[in-house]
Amino acid sequence: MKNDTGISAARPSAGSGDGNAARRNSNRPKYSRFTQQELPACKPILTPQWVISVFTLIGVIFIPIGVVALLASNDVVEIVDRYEIACVPPNMTHDKIGYIQNPSISKTCTRKLKVPKDMDKPIYVYYQLDNFYQNHRRYVKSRNDQQLRDASKANETSGCDPEKTTADGMPIVPCGLIAWSLFNDTYSFNRGNGEAMIVNKKDISWKSDRDHKFGSDVYPKNFQNGALIGGGKLDPKIRLSEQEDLIVWMRTAALPTFRKLYGRIDVDLKENDIITVALENNYNTYSFGGKKKLVLSTTTWLGGRNSFLGIAYLSVGGLCFFLSTAFTVVSLVKPRTIGDPSYLSWNRNPASQ
């Protein structure tokens, strides 16, 4: 058949509509209760009684936990001594960087600490650094874990920029900025009667780090051998898995203020005991305005002093009690029928709104 323009128009066959319908039907997913979201489900109705009961229950649980956690934190006895300013000689207070970088100036410093309350052993010794960003991206990436684990990978220094090789191209083990900036202040302790208190530095690091991250056949090589010395030195005769000061340091902190474990003192201290601390103020925090603190602390079943956990539980529990009380008052003063469609905005009379 031709139309007015002379172009032949094909007449659709009688079965073409049925074919299109068949194709459409073939694209439909197979019916199931899952695809059609017809599975049985719990659809609780949050009545005022349920909401008030849940908030009250949370408050009843959280507030006692918060009180117990806060009491446990307050039982911890801490001695905190900031020393990076006090240990600078009076004639060098105007040039602290010059003081710390001058090897001819003695860095020995003596501090006296008074025990505020009885401290039961073990007493943990920490060093605390403020304004030190171990979480800086370039700093965190400046290491090579394969080199730390396997002696056959000693030449692997990828990712360790800028502390990967010496001036003559020899690989550094361990390489990277984290190891290079190893904390190197030292502490020794004596009681007021002159009795030396031994600091136990065994097992101060995580066992998983010693067993899996630092190889027992890997030894330091060419470490701190460049023109610019970053921090502490390592004994090349001691395997990395036994250099626990390094292992502790290389577990980088997430915040700019952090504490790291230096050792343990296995002696009980009595209230008003005087502790004499002979320390070596070697670590340079003056270049970046950092602070250094020596911390002696006991522990409880909850760990060291940390009031945040107790305060958080008390805050949440108190807020839940407040909300349950408020909802109770509202439900008593102005009750409403559940499922009443008159409260829907489209069902209200505009004149009454």
HELIX and SHEET records of a PDB file:
HELIX    1   1 SER A   16  SER A   26  1                                  11    
HELIX    2   2 PRO A   48  ASN A   74  1                                  27    
HELIX    3   3 PRO A   90  MET A   92  5                                   3    
HELIX    4   4 LYS A   96  GLN A  101  1                                   6    
HELIX    5   5 ARG A  137  LYS A  141  1                                   5    
HELIX    6   6 ASP A  145  ARG A  149  1                                   5    
HELIX    7   7 ALA A  151  LYS A  153  5                                   3    
HELIX    8   8 LEU A  177  TRP A  180  1                                   4    
HELIX    9   9 LYS A  207  SER A  208  1                                   2    
HELIX   10  10 ASP A  209  LYS A  213  3                                   5    
HELIX   11  11 LEU A  240  GLU A  242  5                                   3    
HELIX   12  12 GLU A  244  MET A  250  1                                   7    
HELIX   13  13 TYR A  286  PHE A  288  5                                   3    
HELIX   14  14 PHE A  308  VAL A  333  1                                  26    
HELIX   15  15 PRO A  341  TYR A  343  5                                   3    
HELIX   16  16 SER A  345  ASN A  347  5                                   3    
HELIX   17  17 PRO A  350  SER A  352  5                                   3    
SHEET    1   A 5 GLU A  78  ARG A  82  0                                        
SHEET    2   A 5 LYS A 291  SER A 297 -1                                        
SHEET    3   A 5 ILE A 123  ASP A 130 -1                                        
SHEET    4   A 5 PHE A 258  ILE A 265 -1                                        
SHEET    5   A 5 VAL A 199  ASN A 200 -1                                        
SHEET    1   B 4 THR A 108  LYS A 114  0                                        
SHEET    2   B 4 ILE A 274  GLU A 280 -1                                        
SHEET    3   B 4 THR A 186  ARG A 191 -1                                        
SHEET    4   B 4 ALA A 196  MET A 197 -1                                        
END                                                                             
